[in-house]
Amino acid sequence: SGGMSKSDLRTWGENISYGHYNVIYAHEGFMNSKGHRDNLLQPAYKNAIVGLEYSSNKSPYFTINFY
C-alpha cells in the first residue's frame, strides 16, 4: 500500500528547526521547547517523516512531520 489514508492525516503535527548545525542539537532544541516536545511525545502519532534541507553556507533545516 505505502500511501497515507485520510484517517492517518486526521491528527498531524510538524517540528521545524533552523540554526542548529547537527541533528543532536536540533533534537535538544525540540526537547527544550514545550510545543515541540509536546509534538514529539504526542501519543496519537504513530508515524513520522524526517527531512533535512541544506542551503548554501547556512545551517540546515531539520523537519519532523508526525501523523
Backbone torsions as a table, in degrees:
resi	resn	phi	psi	omega
1	SER	NA	-72.8	171.6
2	GLY	81.3	-17.5	-177.8
3	GLY	-93.8	171.1	176.7
4	MET	-97.8	133.9	177.1
5	SER	-88.1	166.7	177.5
6	LYS	-60.3	-36.1	179.9
7	SER	-68.0	-30.8	176.0
8	ASP	-62.8	-31.9	-172.7
9	LEU	-93.8	4.0	179.8
10	ARG	-66.4	-36.1	177.8
11	THR	-121.9	118.3	-179.0
12	TRP	-147.3	161.5	178.4
13	GLY	-156.5	169.0	-178.8
14	GLU	-148.7	138.1	170.1
15	ASN	-116.9	134.7	176.9
16	ILE	-127.7	133.7	179.4
17	SER	-125.6	138.3	175.2
18	TYR	-142.4	143.8	178.0
19	GLY	103.1	-2.9	175.8
20	HIS	-106.4	139.2	-173.6
21	TYR	-93.0	-2.5	171.1
22	ASN	-152.8	166.0	-173.2
23	VAL	-66.4	-29.5	178.5
24	ILE	-62.3	-47.9	179.6
25	TYR	-68.4	-35.0	176.6
26	ALA	-62.9	-44.3	179.1
27	HIS	-64.3	-42.0	176.1
28	GLU	-58.7	-40.6	177.2
29	GLY	-61.8	-42.7	176.9
30	PHE	-61.1	-45.6	-176.2
31	MET	-70.7	-22.5	178.7
32	ASN	-91.7	2.6	178.2
33	SER	-113.7	122.0	-175.4
34	LYS	-54.1	-48.7	-178.3
35	GLY	-63.0	-44.1	178.7
36	HIS	-67.2	-41.5	178.9
37	ARG	-62.4	-43.5	177.9
38	ASP	-59.0	-39.9	175.8
39	ASN	-61.0	-48.1	-178.3
40	LEU	-60.2	-35.0	-174.1
41	LEU	-99.9	7.6	-179.2
42	GLN	-64.6	116.1	-176.9
43	PRO	-68.5	-17.2	179.7
44	ALA	-72.6	-22.0	-179.2
45	TYR	-79.9	129.8	179.6
46	LYS	-111.8	-14.6	-175.3
47	ASN	-139.0	157.3	176.8
48	ALA	-143.3	146.1	174.2
49	ILE	-121.3	126.2	-175.6
50	VAL	-109.0	138.7	179.5
51	GLY	-133.4	155.5	178.6
52	LEU	-142.3	128.6	-179.7
53	GLU	-129.2	126.3	175.9
54	TYR	-102.2	135.3	171.3
55	SER	-111.0	154.0	-176.8
56	SER	-60.3	125.8	175.8
57	ASN	55.4	24.6	177.5
58	LYS	-126.6	162.3	177.0
59	SER	-69.1	153.9	-176.3
60	PRO	-76.1	160.2	169.2
61	TYR	-96.2	132.1	174.2
62	PHE	-113.1	132.4	177.2
63	THR	-129.3	147.6	170.1
64	ILE	-133.7	123.4	175.3
65	ASN	-109.6	129.3	-177.6
66	PHE	-111.7	144.9	171.6
67	TYR	-152.4	NA	NA
